[in-house]
Each structure stands twice: as C-alpha cells, then as structure tokens.
Amino acid sequence: MRLSAVDWQGNGENRSRQCRMRLGHEALHCQIAQQQKQPAMFLCLHVVKGAKRCFTRKAKRITYKVTIETGTIQGSGTWNYVYCTLIGEKGESYKTSMNRWLHLDLKQGSVGHYEIASDWDLGAIFFVKLQVTPFIFQDYWFCCCVTVEVPKGNTFHFPCYKWLDNYTIHLREGTAKRFHDDSMMPLLQSHRQAELREKQQHCRWKKLPSKMPKCIDAQLVDDLPVDLRFSCEKEFGFELSVVEGIAELELKEIVNNLEHPWTTTEDFDHIFWKVNSPIAEFAKNHWTEDWFFGNQFLNGFNPALIEKCTKIPPKFNVTDDMVRKFLGNSTLKQEMKNGNIYIVNYEILDGIPANVIKGVQQYTAAPICLLYRNEQNYMMPIASQLKQTPGKDNPIFLPSDTKLDWLLAKMWVRSCDFQHFELVSHLLKTHLIAETFSLATIRQLPSVHPIHKLLAPHVRYTVYINTHARLKLIGNGGSISQMFGVREDNFHWLCSQAFQRLTYRSLCLPENLEDRGVTKLRGYCYMDDGLPLWEAIDEFVTRIVMYYYKTEREIKDDPELQAWIKDLTEVGLGDNDHKSSGFPTAFHTRKDLCKFRTMIIFTCSAQHAALNNAQHDWGAWVPNAPCSMRKPPPTTKGIVTMEHIMESLPSLHQSCLQMAILWILNRKPCEMRKLGDYKEKYFTEDKVQTIIGQFQEALKKIDSAIQEYDEKLVLKYEYMRPENIENSITI
C-alpha cells in the first residue's frame, strides 16, 4: 500500500521513499529523452527539477474522478481484473482496481465511476494506463472510453474502443495530435512509435501469387488481431444468414429435383420464392424487354462500365445499314456526334479459361454491346457481338434478328456483365482496394493521429470480411467456383488484369464520369445520387483536414502521413504501376490529401453500397443475370431454339446457389453503422464534433432529396440513400 498524506507529512523516511519513487518516474522520462538524443543538460535539469519538487513541496492527497464505459455489444463485459493508473506530466497516480461488487462493475453496457488518488498534482494527464489480467479464464473486455475529471473541474476523454485481455494499454487523451504536436515530448513520441511497431508486427502485408492488391498475412479469421474481427453479435448474425441461405438453397434443390426438367425460362418460377424484392419481381416480368436491358447499365448492379462511344472499335464491324432503322434513319456518325451512342466492352474477359462444374463444361465470352439513347431517353441496345475477334463465326446480333437469337445474345451480355461485376467492379475495386486502405491506416498512423481518427470508422471490419471471403467464397472449392463460368484458378488472373488497368481517376467519381463521357446522361441515378454524396464527403473531409493542417508545409512535414501514403501505394498497391495509374506516393498539398481521403471514404461506403446493395434485386431472377452459360456462344444466326437457351442457362444447383449467395450478401448486416454514424467518439474536440454534425445534416438532406425523386420513378433507386449506406465494407 502507498502511504497516506498524514504519513507523508510526518515521516522523513517515508518522505525519502516517496521521493525515490518520484525520481524513478523522472528517470523514465530521462531514459526516453536519452533515446530521442536530448541534450545532457536537459536531462540533468529534468531530474533535478523533479527532485526539488519532491523535497520542497508539501504533499496533499488529490483525488481524480474516473468513469469507465464498457461496450453494449454482446460479450463486452468481463470478469477479468482491471487496474487503472493515471500518468501525467508530473508523475503517476496510485494503481487502482476497477473490480468491485464481485467483479460485476465491468459488465456489458456498464458505466463505472471510480476515484483514483495521487499524492501530488499530476499536471496534464498524458495517459490512462489500463492493466487487464485474467480472473479464471480468457475473457475479453471491450472498453469504450475512459473519462477523467481533474480536481479543478476539467474533464478529459480517453477513447479506447478496443478488446482487451491480459494486456496493458496506454490511452491517449482524445484530442487529435499530429506527429509534430508531440515533437517536444519524448514520452509521447515514444508511445506513438511503440504503438506502430506493435501494429506492424501483427498486421503484415502478404504478397499474392499474381499482381493484385496485397492483403493481410492471415490464413484464417482466427489469425487476425481481435480488434479486426467481427464482434460476437455481428459474427452470429452473419453466420445465421449463411445458414438460412444454405437451408433455402437445399430446400429449393430438393423440391425441384422431383419436378420435370426445365423447358422454358418461366420454369425458374419454381425457385423464385421468398424473394422479397419489388425490383426482382419487376425484373422477372420485364427482363426480355430492350429498354429494361439497357437501363441496367445505368442503374443496375454494374453502373460504372458504360461509356460514350465516339468511335466504333476496329474489332466491331457494325455498319449503318445494320442499325439505321433503330436510329430513326440517322447514321452512327451523326448520333455519335450528337452524343447518343454508348458502348459496353468486356474485352478484359477475352481468352479467360472456362470452368467445369460437376463434370459439365461451362463457357465464357467477351461481348461488345452498342446502345442508343433514343428521344424517349431510353438506353436501347442496337447491336451485340459476343467475341472480340470478328469473323463469320462471330455474327453481330441485332434487334431485327429472330426473337430467340436476340434474346440469347442479350443473355450472354448479361452473364458476362454479372461475372465482371462480381470479380472486378465489386471484389477488386471495392473490397480488395479497401483492404489496402485499412492495413496502411493501421500500420502507419497511430490512433491519436487525426487522419487515423477520420478513417477508422470507414475501414472497420473490412479485413475480416475479406479474409472470410478468401476462405469461403473465392478460395479453393468456394461458392463462387461452384457457380461461375470463370474457372476458380483464374479469379486472381482476371482481378490482376483489371488491377493493372486501374487508375486513381477511375476511383474518383467526378473524374470517372467525365472520362466515360456520361455526365450529360439523364436518368442516370448512380450519377445523380453519387455526385451529391461525393461532394458532401469532400466538404466534410476538407473541413477536418483544414482544421488540423493550417499550411501546405505541415502536410509535407508530417512523416507519419507520408509513410502512410508510401506504404499504401508502393507496397499495398505496389504491383500496380502507380506512375502511369496516377496514384500518389506523397502528399504535397492539403487539396491532394482531401481528395485522396474523399476517394477512400466514398469507395468504402457509397460505391460499395451502389454495387453490393443492388445485386440481389437484379440477379435474383437468374435468366436476367446468369452466373454462367453451359453452351458456347452461337456462331450463326437462325438456329437458336428454346431448348438451346434452357441448356445454356445455369443448372438448378448453380441457379439456387446464385440466389442464395446474393440473398446473403444483400442482407442488412447486424450492427450496421450507416454513413456518418460515428458512434465511437474518436474525435473529442467541440469544433470537430460540429463538423461531424454538419456532415450528418448534409446526408439527411441528400436522403430526403433521393426519396422525393424516387417517388417519380417506375423503379426506385435506393442503393445510395445515406440511410442504406454503411460506413465501411462489412459484407
């Protein structure tokens, strides 16, 4: 036990002992300063001043009021022993137990109030030290935050939001600090460096066999640090949805195996039950119609591929005679000049080997599809070629062909669009890219850094869901390999090819729209909803950055910030040619930093929502988005029959699996944190909280505007409503 204030005042020997304790604390500061190469004179003065305070000041016991909040999610509470010590500018408080009342203080959702004593004024509180030791068994504790009220009445917040077990952690006060804000405090600098060393040890980059974005070096989700894993509640909800999806899959297969073989596309009605989606129902009834086919390139699950066509590709020998009557007797040249011709080209799929599923050969293609925006503002398909190399065995299909010829050609385009969407637009350009954002943030920015605080809610759980997907979804024998036309061992090859073409501009919505020439399109809901979101995020990020960085020099001179972007682009994205792709390797201006942060938050929230949230609506009716084709692309016209179409479409197992996976991936996740919902109070400054409030108000206005506009639409586009957008990629 430490000595009371009475003992301190009346006993010279005790006074001497306390002084030695005090000198030990000062010596610790000196040791850290020595490591930072501080002048010897400074070290001596630091110790002498500390000793002088011990001998000359009459001690008076001081009490600090401490509040500890335990998380509300399942399993947050603990039976472990927890001790708290305050570490300040002038010394340490008593080490105080937080366990009272039979270890019930730190139960789930609890807010515990404690008093921690010190024999002297600690001055500025640098750290709250929490020591957790096991009680009987391993028992994680989720600490939200610690609040300290000093005797003068000021209150300081120490964010934590971590799982702790048999661990000692030093929490910094919640005010965000850049590297140079701590430059004169060796103790604080040492803490920043120690934190990063520990995180870099546990979160290492893993190089993949092919040239793709690097991921975390972990085989299983259990290999991940506990703070990167789903909470018990979220994991249970996710696993339950998987079980429900598989159960429905098996039930549909059992029921339909007793029925006669499918002979028409209407036979897919036999598995189209428990589909609670008005858009999926609409797709079932209108999927053969040309206007509906064209609309999906604007407002379906893959809306960022369509481009304005200014020149017909050499591989696509479409002529005016072929399409004149679909252009109102105009010409391709004239309509391209008018900005009415658009194209979707799946060249990246050319030559990719096809899968074999349960002994049945699958087939792939690489279509080119030409579309015309007519006077009614419908995006109408006018020509489709299913392979890249022109020839007699690669006809150009037209709306004037037989009904079944044209239908099968459109089905091939939709099948390729679905596979491109899942493996390139969705997997690569949101999930895998976001994992590099997450790892670089963890590895290079200490938790007290303002940019770490800004990005933390937007990279939450992404590493976990990606690790799970590599194991269960796209790994060896995963679900995707059982349904897709692309062969399993070529998933990485396809992503690698797309990664080599990836540019920084393509991830920035305004530049992406401009480069594709689609900024003038009317009825393009992905653009109409996405641009206000981009602008709101950009304004939010800019206000945060400008608050912490007053000059361009402060950006250039922040070594942690520069290490972050270098680790991200030269290591995480290192297999992409960042020189030609435009990814920065350093920040020189605040504008550069703001744009990059906006891109990250938009990609991890709104962009992922636009893709992920749409896939069940547009893919639940399998003929509208076949996951594979079991017959090769037609090489001539006039021979397609309904039997040929049915034999081309996915099997019963593939179709049920497609519906089940899309249903699982489209479910609203447990513990969903919608965009701008910052439950964890990483920022404690009043000014920043005001900025966050302004961002939340902007999102509410955008949400209301989208709802009002959607009331006029036949098909509501709600994927980018802020209410439906999650802060980060968690599914």
N, C-alpha and C positions, 0 to 999 in steps of 0.2 A: 504493500500500500504506500502511496505517496503521503508526504507529511501535510498536516493541516496548516492553515495560516497561522494558528497560535504557535505551533511547533517551529514554524519558520522564524517568527519574530523573537522567540525566546531561547533559542538554542544555537550557539555558534557553530557547533559541529554539524548540525543539520543544515545550517545555512551554507556551510562549506560544501556539503554533499550536493545540495541543490545547485550551487554554483558550478560544480564539476559537471553535473548533468547539462547545465546550460552551455558550458564551454564545449561539451561534446556536440551539441546541436550546431554551435557556431563553427566548430571544426568541420562538420559535414559540409556546410556552405563553403568553407575554405577549400575542402578537397575538390568539390565540384568546380569551384573557381580555378583551382590549380589545373584541372583538366582542360579548362577553357583558356589556359595560359594568361590569367590575370596577373598584373604586376605584383611582385612580392610585397611591396609596401602596402598595397591594398589589402592583401591577405592579413598582414600583421595588424593593421588598423581595425579590420573587421573583427578579429578575435579580441583585441584589447577593448574595443568598444563594448563588445558583448560582456566581457568580464566586468567592466566598470559598471554596467547596468546591474549585474548580479550583486555586486558588493555594496553599491551605494543606494539602490532603491529599496524602499521598504515594501515588501510584498503584500499584496492584497488579493485574496482569492476572488477570481472572476468567473461568473457563470455564463455560458453561452447556451441559448435555446436552439435545439436542433430538431428538425422534422424530417422523417424519412418516409417516402411514399413507395409502397410495393405495388407492382403491376396488378391489373384487374383480369388479365387473361388467365386461362386455366393453367394451374401449376406454378403460378408466380410466387406463391408463398413458400416459406422454408422453415425447417426445424433446426437448421444449422446455427452454430454460434456465430454471431456477428459483433464485431467490435469497431468502434468509431474513434478516430483521433483527428483533431483539428491541427493543421500545420500552417503556421503563419509566419509573417516576416520576422517576428521576434522569438519564435520558439514553438513548442508543441504543447497541446493540452494533455490532460490525462487520457489514457486509453480506457474507453468506457464501453461496457457491454450493452448491447441493444436488446438482449433477451430478458424478458420479464414474464411473469404470469405463465409459467410452464411452456415457454417457447411459443406462445400464441401471439406475440407482438407483431411478428412479420408475416402474418397470414395474407392470403390473396386479397388485394384491394385495401389493405390497412394503411392508415396514416398515423405513424407513431410519433409521439412528442417526448423529447428527452432533454436532460440538462447535462452539459459537459463542462467540467470545471478546469480552470487553469490557475496557476499561482502567479501569473502575470498577464498583462495585456499582450495578446498575440500580435497586435497590429493587423495589417492586411492579411486576410486568410488566403493562403495560396492553394491549399489542397484540403479536401476531406478524404482522409485515409480510411478505407473500409477493409477490414480483415475478416474473411469468411473461412471457418474451419468446420469440418463435418461433425455432426452430432452422433448419429448412429450409422447412417448410410448416405450414399451420394444423393444430394438433394439440391437442385439448382434453385437459386433465388433471383427473381427479376426485380432489380432496383430501378425505379423510375428516376428519382432525383432526391437530392438532399437539400434542405433549406437551413441556413444558419442565420440566427438573429443575434447580432452582437449587442453588448450592454448599452451602447449609445442609441439603439433602436433601429439601425440599418439592417436590412435583410438581404442576404446574398443566396443565389440559386446555383446549385451544382448539378447539372444534368448528368445522368448516367445511362439509362435505357439499355442495360446490358444484363446478361445472365451471369451470375457469379456462383462459383462453387470451389471451395478450398483454394481461394485466390485472394490476393491483396491488390487493391486498385487505388490509385490516387486521382480523385476527381478534381478537375479544374473548375474554377468559378465560370459561370455561363457566358460572360462577356467574350465575344469572339476576339481572338488575338492572332494577328499575322506574325510571321517569323520575327520581323524587326521590332514588334511590340514587346517582345521578350528579350531583345538583344542585350540589355543591360542586366539581366537576371540569370546568372549561370544555372541556378537551380531549376528555373522554368525551361530554359533551353535544353538542359539535360533530360528533363521529363519528356519534352517533345521528341527528342532523339530516341529515347528508350522506348517510347510508345511505337514509333515507326519501325524500330528494329524488331520488336516483338511481332508486329503485324506482318512484316515482310517475311518473317520466319514461318508463320502459319499460313500465309496466303502467297503461294509461289505460282509463277506462270508455268503453264505446261505447253510445250510445243507439240502441235498435232502433226501427223504424217504429211498432210497436204498443206498447201499455203492458204490457211484460214486464220481468222482472228484467234489469238491464243485464249486459253481458258484457265481455270484454276486447276492446280495439280491435286486432284482428288478423284478417286475411282467411284466412291460411294458417298451418299449424302451423310453417312455417319462419319466420314473422314473430314467433314467440314468443321470449322470452328463453330461452337454452339450458337454464337450470335448471328451466324449466316443461315442457320436452319429455320424452318417453319416453327412457329410455336406449336405446342401440343394441340391446341384447339384448331389452329389452321391446318395442321397436318391431318388431324382426324377428319375434318370437313372435306379435305381433298381426297383422302383415301376412301371416304364414304361415297363420294361422287363417282370414283373409279369403280367401286364395287357395284353401284347401281347401274352404271353404264354397261358393265360386262354382263350383269344379270339380264338386262334388257336385250343385249346382243344375243345371248344364248337362247333366250326365250323366243325371239323372233326367228332364229335359225331352226329351232325345234319345230315350231308351228308350221313354218313354210316348207320344211323338208317333207311334210306329209301331203303337201299340195302338189298339183301338176306343175311341170316346168313353166317358166315364164315365156309367154309368146308375144306380148305387146308391152309397151312401156307402162301402160296402165296397171300391169301386174305388180309394179313397185308399190302400189297402194297397200299390198299385203304387209309390207314392213313399215309403212308410213303411218304409224300410230304413236301416240304420246309425243307428238311434235307440236308443242305449244308455241307456235310462231306464225303470226299473220303473214309475214313476208314469205315464209316457206310454203304456206298454203297457196299464196298468190303465185309463187314460182311453179308449183305443181300444175296450176291451171293455165299458165301463160308461157311456159318455158320454150315452146316451139316458135313463138312469135318473134319476128326480127327486131322490133323496137325494144322488146324486153332483153333480147340477146345483147343489143348494143348498149342499153342503159347500164348493164353490169360493169362495163369498162369504166364508167364514171362513178357509180355509186354502189358497186358490189364489193366483194372481199379483196379485190386486187385493183384499186383505183389509181395507182401511180405508175401505170405502164403505158397507157395510151399516149400517142404523140401526134402533133400536127404533121401532116405529110406535105412536104414541099417538093419532093422528087421521088418518083416511083423507083424502088430499088432495082438494080440490074437483074437480080435473081427472080424478079416478079414481073413476068411478061404480060401484064394486064393492059388491054388496049381500050380506046374509046368505043370501038364497036361493041365490045363486051358489056360495057356498063352505061352506055349513053342513055338508055331508057330509064335507068334508075337515077339519073342525074337531071331529069326533066329536059332531056335532049341537049344538055350542056356538054362540055368536054372536061376531061380530067385537068387539063392545064388551066382552064378558066376557073374551075371550082377550087383548085389548089391556090390559085391567085386570090380567090375570094375567102380563103381560109376555112373551107368547108370539108376538106378531105383529111381524114385521120387514119392512123395505122397502128397496128399492134404486131410486133415481130418477136417470135420466140426462137430466134437464132441460137440463143445460148443452149437450147436443148438439142441442137443438131448433133447427131452421131453418138449420143449417150446410150450405152447398152441398156437393153430392156430386162425386166425382172422375169423370174419364173416362180409362180406361186402354186404350191401344191401340185407340181408337175405340169402346170399349164403355162405355156409361153404367153407373156404379155408383150405389148408393142408401144413404141413411143413415136413421136413426130416432132416437127419444128415448124409450125404453121406461120404464115404471114396473112394477116386479115386486114382488108381495106374497108373503111367505113365512111359514110357520107352523112353530114349533118344537114337534114332537109329543112324546108321552110317552116315546118311544124316544130323544129328544134329536136327532132328525134335523131338519135345516132343509129343509122341503118347500115347493116353490113351489105356490101355490094360485090365483094369478091374474096375468096379464100383459097390459098394454096397450102397444102398440108406438109410439104417438104421444102427444103431450102434450094435444092438443085432443080432447075427447070428441065422439063423433058416430057416425052409422050406419056410416060408412066406417072406423071405428076400433074394432073389437069388442074386448071383453075376453076373452082366451083362458083356458081353464080345463083342468085335468087330465081333466075328463069329456068334452072335445071329442074329435073323431076323433084317432087316433094321430098322423097326419101334421100335422094342424093344430097340435096341442100341441108336437110336435117342432119345427116350423118357428118357432113363437113363441119357444121356448127358444133356438133357434139365433140368432134376431135379438137376443135379450138378450145372449147370449154374444159375438156380434160387436161390439155396442156396448160391452160391458164391456172387450173387448180393445183397442179403439181409445181408450177413456177411460183405460185402464191405461197404454198406451204414451205418450200425449201429455200426460196430466195427472198421474196418480199417479207415473209413472216419470220422464218427461222434466222436467216443471215442478217437481214437489215434491221431487225429489232432485237431479238433475243441474244444472238452472239455478239453483236456490236455493243449492246448494253452491258454485257458481262465484262468487256474490257473497260468500260467506264467505271463499273463497280470496283473492279480489282485495283485499278490505278488510284482511285479515290481512297480505298482502304490502305494501300501500300505507301502512298506518298503524302497524304495530308493528315496531320494529327487532328484529333477530334475537336480541338479548340479553334482550328482554322475556319474562317468564315465561309470559305468555299466548300469545305467538308460539311459544315452545318447546312449549307444550301442544298447540296446534292444528296445527303444521306437519305431523306425520305424517298428519293427517286431512283435509288439503286437497291432498295430494300428487297430482300428475298430473291433477287434475280439469279444470283449464283446458285441458290438451292434449286430453283425450278429448272435451270439449265442442266445441272448435274443429274437431276432426276430424269430429264428428257433424254440425256445421252445414254442413260442406263435402260430406260423402259420404252422410249418412243422411237429414237433413231439409232439405237445401238444394235448389236448383233441379235437378230431374232426379235427386234422390237416391233411394235404395232404397225409402224409405217411400212416396214419391209413386207408385211403380210397383205398390204392393200395397194401400194403404189406401183405404177408402171416402171418407174425408175428403179434400177437394181440397188439393193442396200449398200453395197460397197462403192456405189457411185454418188451417194448423197454428198459425201465430202468433196468429191471431184466437182460436182455441179456447184456447190457453195464456193469452192475455191475459184472456179472460173468467174463466178459472179463477183467474188471479192476482189479479184484483180481489176475488174471494171468499176469498182465502187469509187465514187468521188465524194469529197466533202460537200460540194454543192448539191449533190443528189440527196443528202440528208437534211438540207436546209429548205424548208417548204417553199418560200418565195422564189429562190433560185431554181428549185426543181420544177416548179410550174412554168417559170419563164423559159427554161431550157427545153421543156417539152412543147412549148408553144400553145398552151391550153388556157392562158389567163383570160381569154375572152369568151370561154365557153359558158353558156347559160344552163342552169340546171345541174351544174357540177357541184353537188352538195359536199363532197370531200374537200373541195377547194373553198367553197363558201363558208363552211364551218371551221375549216382548218386554219385559214388566214387570221381570223379574229383571235383564235387560241394562240397562234404563234405570236401575234402582236402583244397579247396580254402577258404571256410568259416573258417575252423580251423586255417589256416595260418593268415587270417585277424583278427580273434578274438585273437589269440596268440600275434600278434604284438601290438594290443591295450592294452591287459592285461599287457604285459611286459613293455610297456611304462609307465603305471601308478603304477604298483606294482613291485618294484625292488627286493624284497625279499619275502620268504615264510612267514616270521613273519608279514609282512604288510597285508597279506591275513587273517591270523588268528586273527589279532588285529583290523580288520575293523568290528565294531559292526553292522553297517547297512547291510553289506554284509552277515554276519552270521544270522542276523534277517530275511533277505530275504529268504535264503535257508530254514531256520527253518519254516517260515510261509508257504512257498510253499509245502514242503514235509510233515510236521507234521500237517498242517491244510488243505491246499488246496487238497493235496493228502493223507490226514490223514487216510482215510478208506482203503487205500492200505497198506499192511504190508511192510513198507519200509525197514525193516531189512532183509527180505528174497528177496525182489524185487531189492535191491541194490541202491535205491535212496538215495543220501547223505543227511544228516541232518546238516552237517557243512563242510566248506572247510578248508583244511589244506595246500594245495599246489597250486601254480599257474597252474600247469597242470590239477588239478581237476577242477578248475574254468573254464579254457579254454575249456575243454571237455564238461562241462555242458552247457556253453554258445553256443558252436557249435551245440549241440543237439537241443537247443531251436530254434536257427535261422534256422537250417535245417528243423525241424519239421514244423515251421510256414511258410516256404517258399517252398523249393524244394519238401519235402514229400507231402505236401498238393497239390501242383501242379500236382505231379505224379498221384494222386488219382482223384482229382476233375476235372482236365482238360481232363481226359480220359473217363469219364462216358458217355458222350453223344455219342462219337464215337462207343463205344462197346455196348451201351444199347438202342440206338435209334431203332434198329431192334429188336423188342420185343421178338421174338422167341429165339434170341441168349442170352437174359438175362431176363427171365420172372420175374416180380416183385412178382409173387405169382403163386400157382398152385391150380386149382379148383377141382382136382380129387386126391384121395390118391395115394401114390406111388404104383406101380404094385407089386403084391405079387407072381406072377408067370410069366413064360415066354410064348410067343407064342399066346397071346390073344390081344395084342395091335393093335388097328386099327387107321386109320387117324381120324376118328370121336372121338375116345377116346383122342387122342392128342389135337385136337382142343377144346374139352370140358375141358381139363386140363389147357390150356393156359389162361392167364388173359382175362377178359371181355373187351369189347370195351371201357368202361369208364376207367378201370384200365390201359389199354394199352395207351390210349390217354393221361391220366394223367402222366404216366411214361415218355412218350416222352416230354410232356410239362415241367415237373419239371427238367428233365435232360437238356433240352434246356436252361431253365432259369439259372440253376446252372453252365452251361458251357459258358455262355456269358462273353465276356471280360468286366470287370467292368469299370464304369466311374472312372476317376482319378486313374487309375491303376498306381502303383509305382512298377516298375519291380525290381527284386533283385539287390541291390547295388545302386539304385537310391535314394540318400539321399538329396531330395530337401530341407528339413528342415535342416538348418545348426546348429545342436545341438552342435557339436564339432567346436571350433574356432581355436584350435592350428594348426599351419602350419604343424607340424610333423604328426599329426593325419590326416589332410587333404591329406597328401602324402600317408599315409597308405590306406586311402579310395580310392585314385586314383589307387593304385596298385591292390586293390581288384577288382575294376571295369575293369581294363585291363585284369586281370586273367579271369573274367567272359566273356569278349569279345572273348578271345582265346578259351574258352570252347564252347561257342556258335558256333564259326566258325568250330571247330572240329566236333561237333554234326551234323551240316549241311552237312559237307563233307562226313561224314559216312552215313548219311541218304540217300544220293544220290544212294547208293548201295542197299538199302533195297526195298523190294516189298511194305512193309508198313512202312512209316516213323514214327519214334518215336520222337515226338517233344514236349512232355509234360514237359520235364526237360531242355529244352533250356532256358538259362537265360533270353532271350527275352520274354519268355512266363510264367516266374515265378514271382509271386507278392511277395513283401517284407513280407506281412502278410496275415492272413486269413480274407478276407473281403466278401466272398461269400460261 
